[in-house]
Amino acid sequence: MSPPSGGRTWPRSTTWTTQRPCPSRERPGPISAAIADASRPEADKQRDANRKPAETLAFAGVKPGDRVAELLPGGGYFTRLFSKIVGAGGHVYALVPAPSPNAPPDAPDFAARVKAIAADPNYSNVSVVVQLFAQLKAPEPVDLVWTSQNYHDFHNFPGLDLAVFNQSVFDALKPGGTYLILDHAAEPGSGVRDTATLHRIDQETVTKEVLAAGFVFVGSSDLLHQADDPHAVKVFDPSVRGKTDQFILKFRKPKP
């Protein structure tokens, strides 16, 4: 299959998998149930049209009983969904970076919002893990490591070596486990140039970095591709906010 449009180029070994929107009757039951959950905030539900959680989560392959490590969960949009999908037999670990030792007293607490979710009885299978990402570890081997709209930020964490970081993700996964990266697309060939300014990253760069850690590339989804995104403005710019061009990359840790 040919790569999706948008001028993106990939290694010859890449296997292309394109995820298309599917009718709700074709979605796995636990995913549909999680999206319909009455406990979800109305603000999250209003974002569903742009974020396409049913199709995205189906592409990731998350299922009941899974152990999930979610990196930088933010406001918990996907955290709540993971919680309901994996159910009582699974667990969600929300991994949040520890504050810098030099952080001012009034620095924002990046764990506050997801801690509130973990304290909600509706999401009792969620645990918050605050740690230095330079020494990333999951409390137990997991089936899925997920990062949404923030892989580019890892390039701007002081002292964080991405090669070491991705190796830590590899080590955190069970054999056969999935590493799912969803992020804002930068101009093809731009590498990490725009990670700190436009909050975007070149998806080919992401692929090369992750493959170097020993992962196998499974596929890519163009579900969130936006052809009219110029890739030249910040993702917070009103002209593109909520509808940036985004890529979804799926990798797997090989079994022995």
N, C-alpha and C positions, 0 to 999 in steps of 0.2 A: 504494500500500500504506500502511496506517496505521502510525504509529510504534509501537514495542513498548511494552508496559505498563511502569508504573513512574513515571508522571506526567511523562515527559520531553516537552518541547516543542522544536520545531525550526523553522528558517526555511522559508518556503514552497518555496524552491528545492531543499530537501534531497531526494535520491533515496534511498529506503530499500532496502537489500539485507540480508536476514536469512540468516545462515549457520546451517544446521542440522547436527547431527552426522550423519556419513555412515558407512556400513559401510567397513571397511578396504579392501575390494576396489575401492572407488570413489576412494580417495585416490590422488593422483599418486605413482608409483613411488618417485621419489627421497625424498619425504617419509616414506613408510613405511619405506624402507631406513634413513634417518637415525635414526628413532625406535627401530628394532630394532638399531642399531649396538652391538656388544659393548663398545665403548670408553666408553659413557656410564656415569657413576656410578650406583650403585644408588639413591642418594638422589634423583637426577633422575627415574629411572624411577618411583619411588613417587609423585612429584608429578604424573605425567601424567594421572591420573584427574581431578584438579581443574583442571589448566591446559589440557587438551585441545589439545596441540600440533599434532596432525594437522590438525584442522579449522581451527585458528587460522592455521597457516602456509599452508594451502590458500587461505584467504580473502585472505591477504596477496599471494598469487601468486608467491612466491619460487620460483626454478627454477634448474636447472643453468646455470652460466656467469655468473650475476648477480654484480654488485658490491654488497655490503651494508654500510651504515654502521649499527652498533648503538650507540645512545647509552646510557651507564651500564649495561654488561652485568652488573654484580653478580657472582654466582658463575658465570656462563656457561651457565646452563640453555639459553637459546636460541642462544648462541654456538656450542656444539658441534653443534647441529642445523643451523644455517645452514652451517657448515663442510662438513658431509657433503652437504647438498642442493646447494650451488653447485658443489662438486667442484673438481677441479684447474683447470678453466677459469674459475673464479670466484674471488672473494676476499671476506673478511670483515674489516672494519675496526672494531675495538672502540674506541670513542671514550670516553675517561675524562677527567674534569675535572682540571686540574692543581691541586696543593695550594695553598692560600692562602699568600701570603708570610708571614702572621702565624700560621700553623699551628704548634702545639707540636711538639717533636721526636718525641713519642710518638703523634702523630696517625695514625689508620689509613691504610694505603696502599690506596686504592680500586682500584688497578690490579693489585695483587698476585695475586689469584685468576685474573684473565683472562690475566695474563702467564704463569702456569703452564700455561694451556691452549695459548697460542701457542707455548710451548717444547716441547709434546708433539708428536712426529712424526705422531701420528694427526690433528693439526689444523694442518698446516703452511701452510695457506692463511689463517691468522688473523694479523693484525697489530694490535698495541696502539698507539693514538695518544693520548698524553697532551697536553692543550692547554687553554687557557682557553676555556670555553664562550662567553664574551662575544665571542670571535673564532673561532667554530666554522668549521672547514674540513675537507673530506674530501681525502685524498691524490689522488683522481681522481674524475671524475663517477661517481655510483653509481645503481643501479637502484632501490634500496630504502633508505630511512632508517626505522629501527625503534626505538621506545622502548616499553618494557614496565614498567608499574607505577611510573613515575617522572616522567612529564610534570609532575605536580603539584609535584615537588621543584624544578623549574626556577624556579618562582615565588618560591622562597626562597633562590636563589643570590645572594649579595651582588653588586650591580652588574649583574646580568643583566637586560637589557631583552628581554622576550618577543617584542616586535614585531621587533626586530633578530635575535633568535635564530631565529625561524621563517623570516625572510627568508634567513638563512644556510643553513637546511635546504633551502629552495627552490633556492638557488644551487648547493648540493651535488649536487642530483639531475640526472640526464639529463632532457631533455624527454620527457614521458610516464612519468617515474619516480613511485614510490609513497612516500607518507609514511604510516606505520601507527602509530597511537597506541592503546595498551591501558593502561587505568588504573582505579583504584578509584573508583567512583561516589560522589559526595556528594549531599546532599539537593538536588533540583531547585530551581534559582533561587538557590542559595547562592554562586554565583560561585567566588571563590578563598578564601572565608572559612576553609575547613577544611584548606587545603594544608599548613600548618605544624603543626597540632594533631592532626587525625584522619588526615592523609596521604591525603586524598581531594580530588576536584575535580569541579565540575559540568560534565558533558559538553557542554552548550550553550556554556559559556564557552570550552572548548577549540575547539569548532567555529568560533566567531566569531573567535578569535585566529588560527587557521590560515587561514581563508578570507581574512582581511585581508592575508595575505602573498602572495596571488595563486593559491592552490591551488583546485582544483575538488573538491567533495565527491563521492566515488564511492559510498560506502555505509557502513552500520553493521551490526555483527553483535551479536545478543543471546545468542551462544553461552555467555557467562560471566555472564549475568544471574542474580541470586539475589534472588528476590522477598521472601524473609524477612530480608534484611539491613536493619536499621533505619536505616542511614546516619548513626547518631548515636554510634558508638564508633570508637576507633582501629582501624586495619586489623590491628594486632598483638594486639588483644583476643582471648583464647582462644575467645570465643563466635563469632567470625567469621574468625579467622585461617585462611588457606588456602581460604576459601569466601566471600569478600566479593563483593558485587555489582560487576561490572566491565563496562566498555564497550569496544568495539573500533571505532575510526574509521579509515576509509581515505580518503586524499586523493590526488590526482594533480596533478603539475606539467603544465600544458597544453603541447602541442606547438605550435610556431610556426604 
